Each structure stands twice: as C-alpha cells, then as structure tokens.
Amino acid sequence: MRLFTAFEQTDNSMTRKYGGTGLGLAISKRLAEMMGGEIGVESRVGQGSTFWFTVRLDKASSAAVSPAPISGSDSAEARIMARYLGARILLAEDEPINQEVSRGLLEDIGLQVDLAADGQEAVDLARRHRYALILMDMQMPNLNGVEATRAIRAESINRQTSILAMTANAFDEDRQICLAAGMNDHIAKPVDPEVLYETLLKWLENGR
C-alpha cells in the first residue's frame, strides 16, 4: 500500500493542506515487521480512518523481567527510539523546506527538536538550553554555520556537545573547514535518512 511507503502521502501536491515528511507510517510498518507483525488501515472517504497493527510478544512471567537487549542488527532508527526517545536536538536551518524535512525525520524517531532559523538564533539557544546533539547548516543569515559553531564552542553550556554540519558542499576542504571550526562530523545534503540516523546514533552514543 502506497500510504506505508517512505515519503508517500495521500496528497502529494505542492499546495497540500497538511505538512509532514511521509515517513511516520513507513517507520511504523518497519517496526511492526521487526516485531513479527504487520500494519494496515481501513479508511472511508468522509468517515475517517482506522489504523491497526499486530506484533508478536512473549508472555511475561510473574517475576520481574529485564528489558531485552538491543541487537546490533537493529536499524539505527529503532535503536535511537529505544535508547534516546525524547532527547533534545538543536536544528539550525534557514530554508523552510529543509526545515520541514529535517525536523520531520528527527521527530519521527522520537527526538525533541528546537529550531533555529539562523546562526545567531542557534547560538542564543545553545547558551540557554543543553542539547544531546546540534545539527548545523553551513549557509545561514546573520551568522553562518562555521561562525555559529565557533561562538558555541567559545561560550555556551554546549561547548562539549557534538555538532554535525549539514551542507551540500561535500568536498574534503569543506569538511576540513567544519572540523577546524569545532564540528564533529559532516552530513551531506540532500539528506539520506539512513545515513542521517546512522550518524545521529554514532554521536548520541559517543556523548553518553
């Protein structure tokens, strides 16, 4: 069913009424299948939709049971949802469509997102709130990503927080500029969800 395909929505027009990235149901389908079940929907125009899912669970004993360990083969998004649900992320991005896509990808795996529309706003937020990770666009008004990163490293409560550059400039010299400014890693645009989640998991685990 198209509804459970990544980036698929009922209304895919540029002028659609509702936002979102079309990833929530795709991730839900993957999680249900990972637990030996399936997911579906019953829908009637003008009446509403009923979503359902099944999973296979072992019967619990009367004794307390420790949570099952997370397998190394589990997907990065599943591991983030299991270990870092509700973690607070700062997303610095000035372009509206990129804001919507990146924020949707983060919120779909249970992360809490604060949005900064320019470099100066990112610095101000980093001085007021502690974050598990910071995603920093390179080209922004007021302060660009490099300038904002230097300011955060110089004076904020996130001086040790991992900062990941997000940019379409993927040359090695651009990566070196990011690292020299105090960033920890580089995520190329357009963002590949699997690469994003793998990189997020790596640096979330590094900050534990």
C-alpha positions as CSV (number, residue, x, y, z in Angstrom):
1,M,0.0,0.0,0.0
2,R,1.4,3.4,-1.0
3,L,0.5,5.0,2.3
4,F,3.2,3.0,4.1
5,T,5.9,3.9,1.6
6,A,8.6,6.3,2.6
7,F,7.9,10.0,1.7
8,E,4.4,9.0,0.4
9,Q,1.3,11.0,1.4
10,T,-2.3,10.9,0.3
11,D,-2.0,14.4,-1.0
12,N,1.4,14.9,-2.6
13,S,0.7,18.2,-4.3
14,M,2.9,21.3,-3.6
15,T,-0.2,23.1,-2.2
16,R,-1.3,20.3,0.1
17,K,-3.1,21.4,3.3
18,Y,-1.1,19.4,5.8
19,G,2.7,19.2,6.3
20,G,4.9,16.3,7.3
21,T,7.5,14.2,5.5
22,G,5.6,11.0,4.9
23,L,7.9,8.9,7.0
24,G,5.9,8.1,10.1
25,L,3.9,5.3,8.7
26,A,6.9,3.8,6.9
27,I,8.8,3.7,10.1
28,S,5.8,2.2,12.0
29,K,5.5,-0.5,9.3
30,R,9.2,-1.4,9.7
31,L,8.9,-1.6,13.5
32,A,5.8,-3.8,13.3
33,E,7.5,-6.1,10.8
34,M,10.7,-6.2,13.0
35,M,8.5,-7.5,15.8
36,G,6.9,-10.2,13.7
37,G,3.7,-8.4,12.9
38,E,2.1,-6.2,10.3
39,I,0.2,-2.9,10.0
40,G,-2.8,-1.8,8.0
41,V,-5.6,0.8,7.6
42,E,-9.3,0.8,7.0
43,S,-10.5,4.1,5.5
44,R,-13.7,5.5,4.1
45,V,-13.9,8.9,2.5
46,G,-15.7,11.4,4.7
47,Q,-16.0,9.0,7.6
48,G,-12.4,8.5,8.8
49,S,-9.6,6.0,9.1
50,T,-8.7,3.2,11.5
51,F,-5.1,2.1,11.7
52,W,-4.2,-1.2,13.2
53,F,-1.1,-3.3,13.8
54,T,-0.1,-6.6,15.3
55,V,3.2,-7.7,16.9
56,R,4.4,-11.0,18.4
57,L,5.2,-10.8,22.1
58,D,6.4,-13.4,24.6
59,K,4.2,-14.0,27.6
60,A,5.7,-12.3,30.7
61,S,6.4,-14.4,33.8
62,S,5.3,-13.3,37.2
63,A,8.9,-12.4,38.1
64,A,10.4,-9.1,37.0
65,V,11.9,-9.3,33.6
66,S,14.8,-7.2,32.4
67,P,14.4,-5.3,29.1
68,A,15.6,-7.3,26.1
69,P,19.0,-6.2,24.9
70,I,19.0,-4.3,21.6
71,S,20.6,-6.4,18.8
72,G,23.4,-4.9,16.9
73,S,21.5,-5.8,13.7
74,D,18.6,-3.5,14.6
75,S,18.2,-0.4,12.4
76,A,19.7,2.9,13.6
77,E,16.2,4.5,13.9
78,A,14.9,1.6,16.0
79,R,18.0,1.9,18.3
80,I,17.6,5.7,18.7
81,M,13.9,5.2,19.5
82,A,14.7,2.6,22.1
83,R,17.6,4.4,23.8
84,Y,17.2,8.2,23.1
85,L,13.5,8.8,23.0
86,G,12.8,12.4,23.9
87,A,16.5,13.5,23.5
88,R,16.6,17.3,22.8
89,I,18.2,18.3,19.5
90,L,19.0,21.7,18.1
91,L,18.4,22.1,14.4
92,A,19.9,25.2,12.8
93,E,18.4,25.6,9.3
94,D,17.1,28.7,7.5
95,E,15.5,27.1,4.4
96,P,11.8,26.3,5.1
97,I,11.6,23.1,3.0
98,N,14.8,21.8,4.5
99,Q,13.5,22.7,8.0
100,E,10.3,20.7,7.4
101,V,12.1,17.6,6.0
102,S,14.9,17.5,8.6
103,R,12.6,18.3,11.5
104,G,10.2,15.6,10.3
105,L,13.0,13.0,10.1
106,L,14.0,13.8,13.7
107,E,10.6,13.9,15.2
108,D,9.5,10.7,13.5
109,I,12.1,8.8,15.6
110,G,11.0,10.4,18.9
111,L,13.6,13.2,19.2
112,Q,12.6,16.7,20.6
113,V,13.6,19.4,18.2
114,D,14.4,23.1,18.8
115,L,14.6,25.0,15.5
116,A,16.9,27.9,14.9
117,A,16.3,29.9,11.7
118,D,19.7,31.5,11.5
119,G,23.2,31.2,13.1
120,Q,22.7,33.9,15.8
121,E,19.5,32.2,17.0
122,A,21.3,28.9,17.2
123,V,24.0,30.5,19.4
124,D,21.3,32.1,21.6
125,L,19.5,28.7,22.1
126,A,22.8,26.9,22.7
127,R,23.6,29.3,25.5
128,R,20.2,28.8,27.2
129,H,19.5,25.0,26.7
130,R,21.6,21.9,26.9
131,Y,21.3,19.6,23.9
132,A,22.2,16.0,23.1
133,L,23.3,17.0,19.6
134,I,23.4,20.1,17.4
135,L,22.7,19.9,13.6
136,M,24.2,23.0,11.9
137,D,23.5,24.2,8.4
138,M,26.6,25.8,6.9
139,Q,25.0,28.7,4.9
140,M,22.7,30.9,7.1
141,P,22.0,34.6,7.6
142,N,23.4,36.7,10.4
143,L,26.0,34.0,11.4
144,N,26.9,31.1,9.1
145,G,27.4,27.6,10.4
146,V,31.1,28.0,11.0
147,E,30.8,31.3,12.9
148,A,27.9,29.9,15.0
149,T,29.9,26.8,15.9
150,R,32.9,28.9,16.9
151,A,30.6,31.0,19.1
152,I,29.1,28.0,20.7
153,R,32.5,26.4,21.4
154,A,33.8,29.6,22.9
155,E,30.9,30.4,25.3
156,S,27.8,28.2,25.9
157,I,26.7,25.3,28.0
158,N,27.1,23.2,24.9
159,R,30.8,23.6,24.4
160,Q,31.3,19.8,24.6
161,T,28.1,18.9,22.7
162,S,28.7,17.2,19.3
163,I,27.9,19.5,16.4
164,L,27.2,17.9,13.0
165,A,27.4,20.0,9.8
166,M,24.6,19.7,7.2
167,T,25.6,21.1,3.8
168,A,25.6,20.4,0.1
169,N,29.3,21.2,0.0
170,A,30.8,17.7,0.2
171,F,34.4,18.4,-0.8
172,D,37.2,17.4,1.6
173,E,38.2,21.0,2.0
174,D,34.7,21.9,3.2
175,R,34.9,19.0,5.7
176,Q,38.2,20.3,7.0
177,I,36.7,23.8,7.5
178,C,33.9,22.2,9.5
179,L,36.3,20.2,11.7
180,A,38.6,23.2,12.2
181,A,35.6,25.3,13.4
182,G,34.9,22.7,16.1
183,M,32.3,20.5,14.4
184,N,32.5,16.7,14.9
185,D,31.1,15.3,11.6
186,H,29.5,16.1,8.3
187,I,26.1,15.1,6.8
188,A,25.7,15.8,3.1
189,K,22.5,17.3,1.6
190,P,20.1,16.2,0.3
191,V,19.8,14.2,3.5
192,D,19.7,10.4,3.2
193,P,17.5,9.2,6.1
194,E,19.6,6.1,6.7
195,V,22.8,8.0,6.7
196,L,21.3,10.6,9.0
197,Y,20.1,8.1,11.5
198,E,23.4,6.2,11.5
199,T,25.3,9.4,12.1
200,L,22.9,10.5,14.8
201,L,23.3,7.2,16.6
202,K,27.1,7.3,16.4
203,W,27.3,10.7,18.1
204,L,24.4,10.2,20.5
205,E,26.3,7.1,21.8
206,N,29.6,9.0,21.8
207,G,28.0,11.6,24.2
208,R,26.7,9.1,26.7
